[in-house]
């Protein structure tokens, strides 16, 4: 999955919110982590403010 596609899918999940969408967002981020690394997933969390919407955390460097 490209980062642009992941960004697009995560925006949809964040717009809806809720526990089911949180789970879907986590699955998307897991795939991003596998393909692009943890830093790319963390960058998406911060960029899309998923830490506020879904209470996701980012890895401290």
PDB file with one MODEL, atoms N, CA, C and O in Angstrom:
MODEL        1
ATOM      1  N   UNK A   1       0.856  -1.162   0.000  1.00  0.00           N
ATOM      2  CA  UNK A   1       0.000   0.000   0.000  1.00  0.00           C
ATOM      3  C   UNK A   1       0.907   1.232   0.000  1.00  0.00           C
ATOM      4  O   UNK A   1       1.890   1.299   0.738  1.00  0.00           O
ATOM      5  N   UNK A   2       0.559   2.192  -0.835  1.00  0.00           N
ATOM      6  CA  UNK A   2       1.337   3.433  -0.846  1.00  0.00           C
ATOM      7  C   UNK A   2       0.947   4.291   0.351  1.00  0.00           C
ATOM      8  O   UNK A   2      -0.125   4.119   0.931  1.00  0.00           O
ATOM      9  N   UNK A   3       1.822   5.208   0.707  1.00  0.00           N
ATOM     10  CA  UNK A   3       1.521   6.103   1.827  1.00  0.00           C
ATOM     11  C   UNK A   3       0.349   7.024   1.496  1.00  0.00           C
ATOM     12  O   UNK A   3      -0.436   7.377   2.376  1.00  0.00           O
ATOM     13  N   UNK A   4       0.235   7.412   0.225  1.00  0.00           N
ATOM     14  CA  UNK A   4      -0.903   8.258  -0.173  1.00  0.00           C
ATOM     15  C   UNK A   4      -2.229   7.517  -0.010  1.00  0.00           C
ATOM     16  O   UNK A   4      -3.214   8.091   0.454  1.00  0.00           O
ATOM     17  N   UNK A   5      -2.248   6.249  -0.391  1.00  0.00           N
ATOM     18  CA  UNK A   5      -3.471   5.449  -0.241  1.00  0.00           C
ATOM     19  C   UNK A   5      -3.793   5.254   1.240  1.00  0.00           C
ATOM     20  O   UNK A   5      -4.951   5.360   1.644  1.00  0.00           O
ATOM     21  N   UNK A   6      -2.778   4.971   2.042  1.00  0.00           N
ATOM     22  CA  UNK A   6      -2.986   4.817   3.481  1.00  0.00           C
ATOM     23  C   UNK A   6      -3.521   6.110   4.084  1.00  0.00           C
ATOM     24  O   UNK A   6      -4.435   6.080   4.908  1.00  0.00           O
ATOM     25  N   UNK A   7      -2.956   7.246   3.676  1.00  0.00           N
ATOM     26  CA  UNK A   7      -3.411   8.551   4.167  1.00  0.00           C
ATOM     27  C   UNK A   7      -4.897   8.761   3.830  1.00  0.00           C
ATOM     28  O   UNK A   7      -5.679   9.213   4.667  1.00  0.00           O
ATOM     29  N   UNK A   8      -5.258   8.430   2.610  1.00  0.00           N
ATOM     30  CA  UNK A   8      -6.645   8.580   2.166  1.00  0.00           C
ATOM     31  C   UNK A   8      -7.583   7.691   3.000  1.00  0.00           C
ATOM     32  O   UNK A   8      -8.631   8.152   3.452  1.00  0.00           O
ATOM     33  N   UNK A   9      -7.216   6.446   3.201  1.00  0.00           N
ATOM     34  CA  UNK A   9      -8.045   5.527   3.973  1.00  0.00           C
ATOM     35  C   UNK A   9      -8.137   5.945   5.439  1.00  0.00           C
ATOM     36  O   UNK A   9      -9.202   5.851   6.049  1.00  0.00           O
ATOM     37  N   UNK A  10      -7.028   6.403   5.997  1.00  0.00           N
ATOM     38  CA  UNK A  10      -7.027   6.824   7.396  1.00  0.00           C
ATOM     39  C   UNK A  10      -7.868   8.077   7.616  1.00  0.00           C
ATOM     40  O   UNK A  10      -8.492   8.228   8.667  1.00  0.00           O
ATOM     41  N   UNK A  11      -7.891   8.969   6.640  1.00  0.00           N
ATOM     42  CA  UNK A  11      -8.735  10.162   6.757  1.00  0.00           C
ATOM     43  C   UNK A  11     -10.198   9.765   6.886  1.00  0.00           C
ATOM     44  O   UNK A  11     -10.932  10.336   7.693  1.00  0.00           O
ATOM     45  N   UNK A  12     -10.618   8.796   6.097  1.00  0.00           N
ATOM     46  CA  UNK A  12     -12.002   8.323   6.162  1.00  0.00           C
ATOM     47  C   UNK A  12     -12.300   7.733   7.533  1.00  0.00           C
ATOM     48  O   UNK A  12     -13.341   8.024   8.123  1.00  0.00           O
ATOM     49  N   UNK A  13     -11.391   6.906   8.044  1.00  0.00           N
ATOM     50  CA  UNK A  13     -11.596   6.291   9.358  1.00  0.00           C
ATOM     51  C   UNK A  13     -11.670   7.355  10.452  1.00  0.00           C
ATOM     52  O   UNK A  13     -12.508   7.269  11.349  1.00  0.00           O
ATOM     53  N   UNK A  14     -10.805   8.346  10.379  1.00  0.00           N
ATOM     54  CA  UNK A  14     -10.780   9.410  11.389  1.00  0.00           C
ATOM     55  C   UNK A  14     -12.046  10.257  11.338  1.00  0.00           C
ATOM     56  O   UNK A  14     -12.540  10.695  12.377  1.00  0.00           O
ATOM     57  N   UNK A  15     -12.569  10.489  10.148  1.00  0.00           N
ATOM     58  CA  UNK A  15     -13.795  11.279  10.019  1.00  0.00           C
ATOM     59  C   UNK A  15     -14.977  10.611  10.707  1.00  0.00           C
ATOM     60  O   UNK A  15     -15.829  11.285  11.285  1.00  0.00           O
ATOM     61  N   UNK A  16     -15.025   9.283  10.644  1.00  0.00           N
ATOM     62  CA  UNK A  16     -16.130   8.568  11.268  1.00  0.00           C
ATOM     63  C   UNK A  16     -15.907   8.345  12.767  1.00  0.00           C
ATOM     64  O   UNK A  16     -16.860   8.363  13.546  1.00  0.00           O
ATOM     65  N   UNK A  17     -14.653   8.135  13.169  1.00  0.00           N
ATOM     66  CA  UNK A  17     -14.355   7.880  14.579  1.00  0.00           C
ATOM     67  C   UNK A  17     -14.978   6.573  15.036  1.00  0.00           C
ATOM     68  O   UNK A  17     -15.433   5.778  14.213  1.00  0.00           O
ATOM     69  N   UNK A  18     -15.001   6.347  16.331  1.00  0.00           N
ATOM     70  CA  UNK A  18     -15.639   5.159  16.883  1.00  0.00           C
ATOM     71  C   UNK A  18     -14.717   3.969  16.963  1.00  0.00           C
ATOM     72  O   UNK A  18     -13.661   3.944  16.331  1.00  0.00           O
ATOM     73  N   UNK A  19     -15.122   2.965  17.752  1.00  0.00           N
ATOM     74  CA  UNK A  19     -14.247   1.810  17.994  1.00  0.00           C
ATOM     75  C   UNK A  19     -14.010   0.936  16.764  1.00  0.00           C
ATOM     76  O   UNK A  19     -12.915   0.397  16.603  1.00  0.00           O
ATOM     77  N   UNK A  20     -15.000   0.784  15.901  1.00  0.00           N
ATOM     78  CA  UNK A  20     -14.793  -0.046  14.712  1.00  0.00           C
ATOM     79  C   UNK A  20     -13.805   0.625  13.773  1.00  0.00           C
ATOM     80  O   UNK A  20     -12.954  -0.041  13.182  1.00  0.00           O
ATOM     81  N   UNK A  21     -13.914   1.938  13.634  1.00  0.00           N
ATOM     82  CA  UNK A  21     -13.008   2.669  12.770  1.00  0.00           C
ATOM     83  C   UNK A  21     -11.608   2.744  13.379  1.00  0.00           C
ATOM     84  O   UNK A  21     -10.619   2.810  12.649  1.00  0.00           O
ATOM     85  N   UNK A  22     -11.518   2.733  14.705  1.00  0.00           N
ATOM     86  CA  UNK A  22     -10.217   2.695  15.372  1.00  0.00           C
ATOM     87  C   UNK A  22      -9.501   1.401  15.008  1.00  0.00           C
ATOM     88  O   UNK A  22      -8.307   1.403  14.711  1.00  0.00           O
ATOM     89  N   UNK A  23     -10.237   0.303  15.034  1.00  0.00           N
ATOM     90  CA  UNK A  23      -9.651  -0.992  14.686  1.00  0.00           C
ATOM     91  C   UNK A  23      -9.199  -1.001  13.217  1.00  0.00           C
ATOM     92  O   UNK A  23      -8.113  -1.489  12.903  1.00  0.00           O
ATOM     93  N   UNK A  24     -10.022  -0.468  12.337  1.00  0.00           N
ATOM     94  CA  UNK A  24      -9.654  -0.410  10.919  1.00  0.00           C
ATOM     95  C   UNK A  24      -8.412   0.453  10.714  1.00  0.00           C
ATOM     96  O   UNK A  24      -7.529   0.100   9.931  1.00  0.00           O
ATOM     97  N   UNK A  25      -8.344   1.576  11.414  1.00  0.00           N
ATOM     98  CA  UNK A  25      -7.182   2.453  11.307  1.00  0.00           C
ATOM     99  C   UNK A  25      -5.929   1.736  11.807  1.00  0.00           C
ATOM    100  O   UNK A  25      -4.852   1.885  11.229  1.00  0.00           O
ATOM    101  N   UNK A  26      -6.069   0.968  12.866  1.00  0.00           N
ATOM    102  CA  UNK A  26      -4.923   0.225  13.386  1.00  0.00           C
ATOM    103  C   UNK A  26      -4.429  -0.806  12.369  1.00  0.00           C
ATOM    104  O   UNK A  26      -3.222  -0.982  12.203  1.00  0.00           O
ATOM    105  N   UNK A  27      -5.341  -1.475  11.699  1.00  0.00           N
ATOM    106  CA  UNK A  27      -4.946  -2.442  10.673  1.00  0.00           C
ATOM    107  C   UNK A  27      -4.210  -1.764   9.521  1.00  0.00           C
ATOM    108  O   UNK A  27      -3.234  -2.305   9.000  1.00  0.00           O
ATOM    109  N   UNK A  28      -4.673  -0.592   9.127  1.00  0.00           N
ATOM    110  CA  UNK A  28      -4.015   0.166   8.061  1.00  0.00           C
ATOM    111  C   UNK A  28      -2.611   0.565   8.509  1.00  0.00           C
ATOM    112  O   UNK A  28      -1.649   0.429   7.753  1.00  0.00           O
ATOM    113  N   UNK A  29      -2.500   1.056   9.737  1.00  0.00           N
ATOM    114  CA  UNK A  29      -1.190   1.456  10.254  1.00  0.00           C
ATOM    115  C   UNK A  29      -0.252   0.265  10.404  1.00  0.00           C
ATOM    116  O   UNK A  29       0.956   0.405  10.213  1.00  0.00           O
ATOM    117  N   UNK A  30      -0.783  -0.890  10.741  1.00  0.00           N
ATOM    118  CA  UNK A  30       0.044  -2.102  10.822  1.00  0.00           C
ATOM    119  C   UNK A  30       0.640  -2.433   9.456  1.00  0.00           C
ATOM    120  O   UNK A  30       1.808  -2.809   9.357  1.00  0.00           O
ATOM    121  N   UNK A  31      -0.158  -2.293   8.418  1.00  0.00           N
ATOM    122  CA  UNK A  31       0.340  -2.560   7.073  1.00  0.00           C
ATOM    123  C   UNK A  31       1.383  -1.527   6.664  1.00  0.00           C
ATOM    124  O   UNK A  31       2.395  -1.868   6.051  1.00  0.00           O
ATOM    125  N   UNK A  32       1.137  -0.270   7.002  1.00  0.00           N
ATOM    126  CA  UNK A  32       2.121   0.780   6.716  1.00  0.00           C
ATOM    127  C   UNK A  32       3.427   0.466   7.437  1.00  0.00           C
ATOM    128  O   UNK A  32       4.505   0.620   6.863  1.00  0.00           O
ATOM    129  N   UNK A  33       3.339   0.031   8.678  1.00  0.00           N
ATOM    130  CA  UNK A  33       4.536  -0.303   9.453  1.00  0.00           C
ATOM    131  C   UNK A  33       5.301  -1.444   8.794  1.00  0.00           C
ATOM    132  O   UNK A  33       6.527  -1.391   8.699  1.00  0.00           O
ATOM    133  N   UNK A  34       4.601  -2.463   8.343  1.00  0.00           N
ATOM    134  CA  UNK A  34       5.260  -3.600   7.678  1.00  0.00           C
ATOM    135  C   UNK A  34       5.969  -3.165   6.391  1.00  0.00           C
ATOM    136  O   UNK A  34       7.087  -3.601   6.117  1.00  0.00           O
ATOM    137  N   UNK A  35       5.316  -2.310   5.610  1.00  0.00           N
ATOM    138  CA  UNK A  35       5.852  -1.948   4.296  1.00  0.00           C
ATOM    139  C   UNK A  35       6.824  -0.774   4.323  1.00  0.00           C
ATOM    140  O   UNK A  35       7.766  -0.731   3.532  1.00  0.00           O
ATOM    141  N   UNK A  36       6.602   0.181   5.230  1.00  0.00           N
ATOM    142  CA  UNK A  36       7.369   1.425   5.193  1.00  0.00           C
ATOM    143  C   UNK A  36       8.102   1.738   6.493  1.00  0.00           C
ATOM    144  O   UNK A  36       8.904   2.671   6.538  1.00  0.00           O
ATOM    145  N   UNK A  37       7.841   0.976   7.545  1.00  0.00           N
ATOM    146  CA  UNK A  37       8.516   1.192   8.813  1.00  0.00           C
ATOM    147  C   UNK A  37       7.682   1.984   9.806  1.00  0.00           C
ATOM    148  O   UNK A  37       6.695   2.634   9.461  1.00  0.00           O
ATOM    149  N   UNK A  38       8.127   1.899  11.057  1.00  0.00           N
ATOM    150  CA  UNK A  38       7.392   2.543  12.160  1.00  0.00           C
ATOM    151  C   UNK A  38       7.371   4.060  12.040  1.00  0.00           C
ATOM    152  O   UNK A  38       6.381   4.699  12.399  1.00  0.00           O
ATOM    153  N   UNK A  39       8.463   4.642  11.536  1.00  0.00           N
ATOM    154  CA  UNK A  39       8.519   6.102  11.415  1.00  0.00           C
ATOM    155  C   UNK A  39       7.456   6.621  10.449  1.00  0.00           C
ATOM    156  O   UNK A  39       6.887   7.687  10.679  1.00  0.00           O
ATOM    157  N   UNK A  40       7.183   5.894   9.387  1.00  0.00           N
ATOM    158  CA  UNK A  40       6.152   6.309   8.431  1.00  0.00           C
ATOM    159  C   UNK A  40       4.777   6.240   9.080  1.00  0.00           C
ATOM    160  O   UNK A  40       3.950   7.130   8.879  1.00  0.00           O
ATOM    161  N   UNK A  41       4.527   5.192   9.858  1.00  0.00           N
ATOM    162  CA  UNK A  41       3.240   5.066  10.559  1.00  0.00           C
ATOM    163  C   UNK A  41       3.087   6.175  11.598  1.00  0.00           C
ATOM    164  O   UNK A  41       2.017   6.771  11.725  1.00  0.00           O
ATOM    165  N   UNK A  42       4.162   6.450  12.343  1.00  0.00           N
ATOM    166  CA  UNK A  42       4.122   7.523  13.336  1.00  0.00           C
ATOM    167  C   UNK A  42       3.858   8.873  12.683  1.00  0.00           C
ATOM    168  O   UNK A  42       3.115   9.695  13.218  1.00  0.00           O
ATOM    169  N   UNK A  43       4.471   9.095  11.524  1.00  0.00           N
ATOM    170  CA  UNK A  43       4.270  10.358  10.812  1.00  0.00           C
ATOM    171  C   UNK A  43       2.799  10.526  10.409  1.00  0.00           C
ATOM    172  O   UNK A  43       2.253  11.626  10.490  1.00  0.00           O
ATOM    173  N   UNK A  44       2.166   9.439   9.980  1.00  0.00           N
ATOM    174  CA  UNK A  44       0.744   9.510   9.625  1.00  0.00           C
ATOM    175  C   UNK A  44      -0.120   9.763  10.855  1.00  0.00           C
ATOM    176  O   UNK A  44      -1.098  10.507  10.783  1.00  0.00           O
ATOM    177  N   UNK A  45       0.230   9.156  11.970  1.00  0.00           N
ATOM    178  CA  UNK A  45      -0.520   9.370  13.214  1.00  0.00           C
ATOM    179  C   UNK A  45      -0.490  10.842  13.585  1.00  0.00           C
ATOM    180  O   UNK A  45      -1.519  11.421  13.934  1.00  0.00           O
ATOM    181  N   UNK A  46       0.688  11.447  13.510  1.00  0.00           N
ATOM    182  CA  UNK A  46       0.824  12.861  13.870  1.00  0.00           C
ATOM    183  C   UNK A  46       0.135  13.746  12.838  1.00  0.00           C
ATOM    184  O   UNK A  46      -0.612  14.656  13.197  1.00  0.00           O
ATOM    185  N   UNK A  47       0.385  13.479  11.552  1.00  0.00           N
ATOM    186  CA  UNK A  47      -0.175  14.298  10.473  1.00  0.00           C
ATOM    187  C   UNK A  47      -1.698  14.334  10.513  1.00  0.00           C
ATOM    188  O   UNK A  47      -2.303  15.393  10.343  1.00  0.00           O
ATOM    189  N   UNK A  48      -2.314  13.182  10.736  1.00  0.00           N
ATOM    190  CA  UNK A  48      -3.775  13.087  10.707  1.00  0.00           C
ATOM    191  C   UNK A  48      -4.404  13.232  12.091  1.00  0.00           C
ATOM    192  O   UNK A  48      -5.617  13.095  12.250  1.00  0.00           O
ATOM    193  N   UNK A  49      -3.563  13.508  13.086  1.00  0.00           N
ATOM    194  CA  UNK A  49      -4.005  13.693  14.472  1.00  0.00           C
ATOM    195  C   UNK A  49      -4.775  12.484  15.005  1.00  0.00           C
ATOM    196  O   UNK A  49      -5.756  12.620  15.736  1.00  0.00           O
ATOM    197  N   UNK A  50      -4.300  11.300  14.618  1.00  0.00           N
ATOM    198  CA  UNK A  50      -4.941  10.072  15.073  1.00  0.00           C
ATOM    199  C   UNK A  50      -4.708   9.850  16.557  1.00  0.00           C
ATOM    200  O   UNK A  50      -5.437   9.097  17.202  1.00  0.00           O
ATOM    201  N   UNK A  51      -3.688  10.509  17.096  1.00  0.00           N
ATOM    202  CA  UNK A  51      -3.466  10.434  18.538  1.00  0.00           C
ATOM    203  C   UNK A  51      -4.609  11.103  19.292  1.00  0.00           C
ATOM    204  O   UNK A  51      -4.930  10.699  20.410  1.00  0.00           O
ATOM    205  N   UNK A  52      -5.224  12.112  18.700  1.00  0.00           N
ATOM    206  CA  UNK A  52      -6.364  12.786  19.320  1.00  0.00           C
ATOM    207  C   UNK A  52      -7.677  12.043  19.049  1.00  0.00           C
ATOM    208  O   UNK A  52      -8.527  11.926  19.931  1.00  0.00           O
ATOM    209  N   UNK A  53      -7.828  11.549  17.831  1.00  0.00           N
ATOM    210  CA  UNK A  53      -9.081  10.891  17.437  1.00  0.00           C
ATOM    211  C   UNK A  53      -9.212   9.508  18.068  1.00  0.00           C
ATOM    212  O   UNK A  53     -10.259   9.170  18.621  1.00  0.00           O
ATOM    213  N   UNK A  54      -8.148   8.709  17.985  1.00  0.00           N
ATOM    214  CA  UNK A  54      -8.199   7.324  18.432  1.00  0.00           C
ATOM    215  C   UNK A  54      -7.289   7.030  19.618  1.00  0.00           C
ATOM    216  O   UNK A  54      -7.191   5.881  20.049  1.00  0.00           O
ATOM    217  N   UNK A  55      -6.634   8.032  20.141  1.00  0.00           N
ATOM    218  CA  UNK A  55      -5.716   7.877  21.278  1.00  0.00           C
ATOM    219  C   UNK A  55      -4.542   6.946  20.935  1.00  0.00           C
ATOM    220  O   UNK A  55      -4.070   6.196  21.789  1.00  0.00           O
ATOM    221  N   UNK A  56      -4.077   7.002  19.675  1.00  0.00           N
ATOM    222  CA  UNK A  56      -2.893   6.249  19.285  1.00  0.00           C
ATOM    223  C   UNK A  56      -1.660   6.981  19.815  1.00  0.00           C
ATOM    224  O   UNK A  56      -1.685   8.197  20.005  1.00  0.00           O
ATOM    225  N   UNK A  57      -0.599   6.242  20.047  1.00  0.00           N
ATOM    226  CA  UNK A  57       0.637   6.844  20.511  1.00  0.00           C
ATOM    227  C   UNK A  57       1.715   6.675  19.450  1.00  0.00           C
ATOM    228  O   UNK A  57       1.651   5.776  18.611  1.00  0.00           O
ATOM    229  N   UNK A  58       2.698   7.552  19.504  1.00  0.00           N
ATOM    230  CA  UNK A  58       3.825   7.453  18.587  1.00  0.00           C
ATOM    231  C   UNK A  58       5.052   7.025  19.379  1.00  0.00           C
ATOM    232  O   UNK A  58       5.172   7.299  20.574  1.00  0.00           O
ATOM    233  N   UNK A  59       5.948   6.355  18.692  1.00  0.00           N
ATOM    234  CA  UNK A  59       7.181   5.880  19.315  1.00  0.00           C
ATOM    235  C   UNK A  59       8.121   7.061  19.500  1.00  0.00           C
ATOM    236  O   UNK A  59       8.318   7.850  18.576  1.00  0.00           O
ATOM    237  N   UNK A  60       8.685   7.182  20.655  1.00  0.00           N
ATOM    238  CA  UNK A  60       9.635   8.255  20.948  1.00  0.00           C
ATOM    239  C   UNK A  60      11.010   7.869  20.409  1.00  0.00           C
ATOM    240  O   UNK A  60      11.459   6.736  20.584  1.00  0.00           O
ATOM    241  N   UNK A  61      11.671   8.815  19.756  1.00  0.00           N
ATOM    242  CA  UNK A  61      13.011   8.533  19.225  1.00  0.00           C
ATOM    243  C   UNK A  61      14.081   8.999  20.167  1.00  0.00           C
ATOM    244  O   UNK A  61      15.268   8.842  19.879  1.00  0.00           O
TER     245      UNK A  61
ENDMDL
END
